Amino acid sequence: MNLPPGLQFFERGWLSANNILFVDDEASILVDTGYSSHASQTLSLVQHALGARGLDRIINTHLHSDHCGGNAALQAHYGSHTSIPRAEAAAVHDWNEDLLSYRATGQQCPRFAFDATLQSGDALRLGACDWQVLAAPGHDPHSLMLYCPREGLLISADALWENGFGVVFPELEGVAAFDAVRSTLDLIAGLDVRAVIPGHGPIFTDVQGALKRAFARLDYLAADPMRNAQNGVKVLVKFRLLERRAVALTELAQWMRDVPLLASCNRRYLQMDDSALAHWVAQQLVRAGAARLEADCLMDC
Amino acid sequence: MEQPASPCINVCRMNPATGLCDGCLRTLDEIASWGSASTAQKENILQALPGRRQQPISQDWPT
């Protein structure tokens, strides 16, 4: 995959979302900053690429902890001007834990400040190319994507991956969002996208294939919201496992009871007692090859 | 064509003594370039990783 000059793509893992670094004569700009516990490596990657030059700007596609967890560390080091989705401005300004997702999901994100906001229709100059800001509601109601018509490149965040898309979080709380996912996929289908830089996983060029899989996945989830709920619980526990590497089942049961989104999702959809829920999710992750069980301790693998 | 999968295991912490990530054993340069590397380059990186597990912490420790 030949990327345009001025664009560097750091493929990270699942705990940290991918980072895209743009450099031209005017500015150096990083799109998304990974998870907080990886911030030191994120800073090292940026320093490695920029050398003596500073990081002028940070842009976040959305404010989940795996996309903006490095903001605080990068701001502390570089003083980077930071742009976030406009709809999140008040929540970040006040650091309103009831509106931001970190407490609800049991995830970490150090407080950061912002200087500007972005919304659908805005135009950006990144790496000497013109990019458009597009709304991408569904996975997150305020998520944005970035599209470069000249290069046919789409930075899709978690709205479209090579195989599917991110958890449809609003639905976990009973807020309708499957139609929003569909609209966002329809929007992508209507663009001339020749390569997608997703929030997780490698760059892919079979955009039609990815859209076909995403629409099929959406149909499967929307047919029974329990499926999205079960997937959401598994993903949040796997995220915890990536962060902690190993968790005892008794501790997992307590954590799942204490994490507000998991507790409400259990009340609304799964309706299991704490211990049964922890055992269920452990079995699901083991069956999927995403974890292993050793003496009542769930280990990442 | 199927690309080799990233060896990242979400540890993502550079070890100053080895210059390698504690999780995937790649250098910073290898991590930075992975996303745009060719299949052959990725395979070369993957082949180099197992041998690094046993390497002494420092190659130039004063004697």
Interface residues (C-beta under 8 A of the other chain):
Chain A: M1 L3 Q8 F9 F10 E11 R12 G13 W14 L15 S16 N18 G34 S37 H38 S40 Q41 S44 L45 H48 A49 P202 I203 L242 D300
Chain B: Q3 S6 C8 I9 N10 C12 R13 M14 C21 L28 D29 I31 A32 W34 G35 S36
